[in-house]
Amino acid sequence: MKKAIVAIAIAIVVAFGTIAAAQTIDINKAGLVQLQGLPNVGAKRAMLIVRYRQIKGEFSSVEDLYAIPGLGRKTVEGIMLFATVGGEED
């Protein structure tokens, strides 16, 4: 039984990783609605990202999200698996 649970958990993680890779959002191009597709990003956080981008210019990396006041470390870490900047590769 324990092996079956572990196998199911691994399958979920693998499937989730595949889905996440296929659905990355370019934070330099995304609008408010698209940004709200990121984990823990609602209208307020999406607006923070867009405003920061308008003021500072395009992000050079996803890690630049750490500089946005109002986005905490855990929020940014959750976003990182699903976000990209144009042409950025892992």
N, C-alpha and C positions, 0 to 999 in steps of 0.2 A: 504494500500500500504506500509506504513512504517513497519508494522508487517511482511509483506512478505519479505522485504529487510533484516530486522533483522534475520529472519529465514534462509534466504539464506546465509547470512554472517556467522551465527553460523554453518551451515552445512559445509561450506567451511573450517572453522577453525577446526572442528572436523575431517573432511576428511584429511586435510593437516597434522594434528597431527598424525593420524593413519599411513599415508604414511611415515612420517618422522621416526616414531618409527620402522617401518619395514625396513628402509634403512639406519641404522646407519653404520658408517664406523669406524673401529678400527684404530686409528691413530698410534698405535704401529706396525701394520702389513701392512697397506696400502702403496702401491707404489705411484709414482708420478701421474699416470693416475687416480687411485682411489681417491686420495686426491683432485684432481681437480673436483670431483663430489660434494664437499662441497661448500656451498654458498660463493661466492666472493673469491674462491681460484682458481687461474689460475696457470700456470706453475711456475711463480716466487715464489708465496707463498707456493706452494707444495714443491718446492725445499728448502725453508727456514725450513719447518717442517721436511723434511727428513734429512737435514744437522744437525739440532739441535738434532734430535733423534740419529744420528750417533755419535755425539760428546758427548752428555750428557747421552745417554742410553734411555731406554724406559720411556715413560710418566707414572707417577703414577696416574694421573687424567687428565681429559680434561682441567681443570683449569691451568695446566702447560703450556698451549699454551700462556698464558699471558706473560711468560718469554722470548718469542722469539722476538728479535728485528726485526722490520719490520711488525709484526702483531699487528694492532691496537686493541683497546678495542672493537670497534664495529664489527670488523671482527671476533674476537674470540667469542663474544656473538652470532653472527650469526651461527658460526660453532657448538656451544655447543649442540644445539638440534639434530644435525645429527651425532655427533662424540661420540665415546666411547673408552675406553681402555679395553683390554681383561679382562673379568670377572667383570667389573664395572657395578654396578646396580644403577638405580635412586633411 
